[in-house]
Amino acid sequence: MSKKEQTVIKCHKCGKEGSVELWTSLNTSSNPEAKKDLLEGRINLFQCLDCNSEATVPVSFLYHDMENNYCIWHFPFEETEYIDFYDNFTTRGKIKSDSDEDFLPEPSYMKDAQIVFSMDELRRHVIFRDNLYKAKSEKKANINAVQAGFNIVYLLTNFHGRINENKISDIKKCLHFNFRGDVDIESEITLINSLNHKEKSKRFSDAVNFMKDTAPPETRMRLMDFALDLIAEDKKLSDDESKFFEFLRLMLAN
């Protein structure tokens, strides 16, 4: 949980006393709204009402992101002047696992906390981690979309009995050059081919729903066009087939 308290301190510039809310820990699950204040530099910021000066109060501070399983410890650099400060760390600069419970809360990943010595550095690391998780999530979503797209393309051709090595090769090339997804296509082919017709239909339906909800319209349309080209190159589609594919195209495009 987060920890904060009102404290009276003296202004570093004029010496007048004033009140400031000091955070010693911020848990983004408990206080998600405070993350914005942190990133905007308002956490532990003393504002003097007499001389209007501002200064960040140098206190130890724990930033804890439980959703992404990481934390950052901020320590005022002045504390490094005291030899007892180093008792809390291993020779590799990690928090000791046998430290006091107040210093090392659960869970266990706390011992791998990032150590910083300025609030600016802490903010930059939070932004870095946010961008990192966003990039990883987007890549994972793209891989999942490509996998779903492969299922759609492969099953459409599979249902029509026109699967051969050339078509499989074309599908692989399309996915590799157009969508850059790290999909294990061989495993997907093996799995799909082991399913009965009902299971294939469900897998196809699940893939269509995933693509509709997740993939960008351009990706959906390109995959659909590619599937239609593969199927239509051997013979003209029947009226029922054409109606179905047009319905599918519109559904994936919306």
Secondary structure, DSSP 8 states (H G I E B T S, - for coil): --EEEEEEEE-TTT--EEEEEEEEEEETTT-TTHHHHHHTT-TTEEE-TTT--EEE----EEEEETTTTEEEEE--GGGGGSGGGGGGB-TTS-B-TTS-TTTS-SSGGGGG-EEESSHHHHHHHHHHHHHHHHHHHHHHHHHHHHHHHHHHHHHHHHHTT---HHHHHHHHHHIIIII-----HHHHHHHHHTS-HHHHHHHHHHHHHHHHHHS-HHHHHHHHHHHHHHHHTTS---HHHHHHHHHHHHHHH-
